[in-house]
Amino acid sequence: GISIIFSSIHFSLFSWRPMTDKVDYHKLRSLNIFRDFDKNEIDAACKHFFVRNLEKDSVLFSEGMTGELLYIIISGRVEIIKKTKDGRKIILATMGANEIVGEMSLIDSAPRTATGKTCEDSVLMVITKNAFNQILDSDPRIAAKILMGLLKIISKRLRVTTDKKIDEFKFLNNKV
């Protein structure tokens, strides 16, 4: 089949399909990132997204790879895996429907800090950094709403991580 090299990962062109004209507005609005969008805004944003159907054990991105894609999990699950210095793999998180992975890549394009892999057949919405930059240029209001959605998600994750670290610190101090 026809294939391309994109962002250091090999994809088949046939595994990508653009969002269709008939977008399920209510389903998309139920996703955290689109919660504050009206129908016209969702339609405008979705022109820049693609849908990917992936089989179990498909690698979305690899640790150390430059980030260029954001994924919204429509169905299925994605594991975020970190490789230790001694070669072991630790599952940092398992993300499911309505969750986002790869969000930092739209902001900083820094190398990925972990690997993302499907742990069951999954359907994902995908936007490239380039497509997001096109939204920034053509419709800054929609780009701002997407960024606010991402900031809310990142903020929530940071709060959860902070709470875990505080609990760990309390636990360690109580042991001494």
Summary of the structure (lengths in Angstrom):
residues: 176
radius of gyration: 17.4
end to end distance: 61.3
largest distance: 61.3
contacts: 492
relative contact order: 0.17
helix: 39%
strand: 31%
